């Protein structure tokens, strides 16, 4: 049901349209890596302080902003960091920092939450905000185990009852938002294995410890063994992104390294994954005489959306983009440290459509990612609306 408060949110976001799009472009042109989001933090703080809001800076980067006179009962979260990839777009706001780009849409998340904060501040001034809302601008989502853990250590959720966020989805059109109850992302860990042994001439592998052959066996056999030792319903996936060994075709190297991610859909399987991975690596490389040094970085559990919070988010989505704009979505193997917040309190994450209708489909974490900027405005309206509806 539309109320004067809902109408004010819509009007406030529209009134701030130009500056929110300019903010998103500014953030895109000046991306910062995890734990280095100083300029981004300053830009957000400056705008929200100008709106009369009290800003609390976190220990390293990021900030917390409370809206309303009452203690906050609802939190809204956006992430600030960019990725270490080149921006391959040619927009006027292309990244000015070589090797760094907002290739996951966090600039959209941040601009959207700023817009929600401005709209909620206007609600408060009009006496239409029935409680306190906390805005979390979180650093370091792109590294494991994620900046959310640092925020939790700083007690940002004390007294908060529910939390929400939106994440860009370039497979959905602008005006569509994916909603799902239960698990919506996967657990994700990072794995790096360094092998060492006595190298030698490729004509005499029997007199060496054939490290490159051992690497090849590890690359193919670890995913296969895990798929037979973990419940197949867990959807375990080991994918390698980096392999380094040797410099000459006729030399067996004395060291090599392989790195990748271990992902799965199930939190129970995730609790056993590290132990099994370490055990299997030792078993796989043992016949070749090499030594394995395993760096297993436990990352994030699955994001599991709460039933009641997801229902409230769905209602907010329908208010903003209509029933036809709320779409069902599937669980992915992507990792998201919003999961740590949902370990602490109930909440829900939705998928924000960023594809221009009829336009090309991009992928996240790629330098050519383009988003329809209107997504930042949709995000602002949905986040402010779900906060209002939860408090009401």
Buried (B, 14 or more C-beta within 10 A) or exposed (E): EEEEBBEBBBEBBBEBBEBBBEBBBBBBBBBBBBBBBEBBBEBBBEBBEEBEBEBEEBEBBBBBBBBBEBEBBBBBBBBBBBBEBBBBBEEEBBBEBEEBBBBBBBBBBBBBBBBBBBBBBBBBEEEBBBBBBBBBBBBBBBBBBBBBBBBBEEEBBEEBBBBBBBBBBBBBBBBBBBBBBEBBBBBBBBBBBBBBBEBBEBEEBEEBBBBBBBBBBBBEBBBEBBBEEBEEEBBBBBEBEEBEBBEEEEBBBBBBBBBBBBBBBBBEBBEBBBEBBBEBBEEBBEEBEBBBEEEBBBBBBBBBBBEEBBBBBBBBBBBBBEEEBBBEBEBBBBBBBBBBBBBBBBBBBBBBBBBBEEEEEBEBEBBBBBBBBBBBBBBBBBBBBBBBBBBE
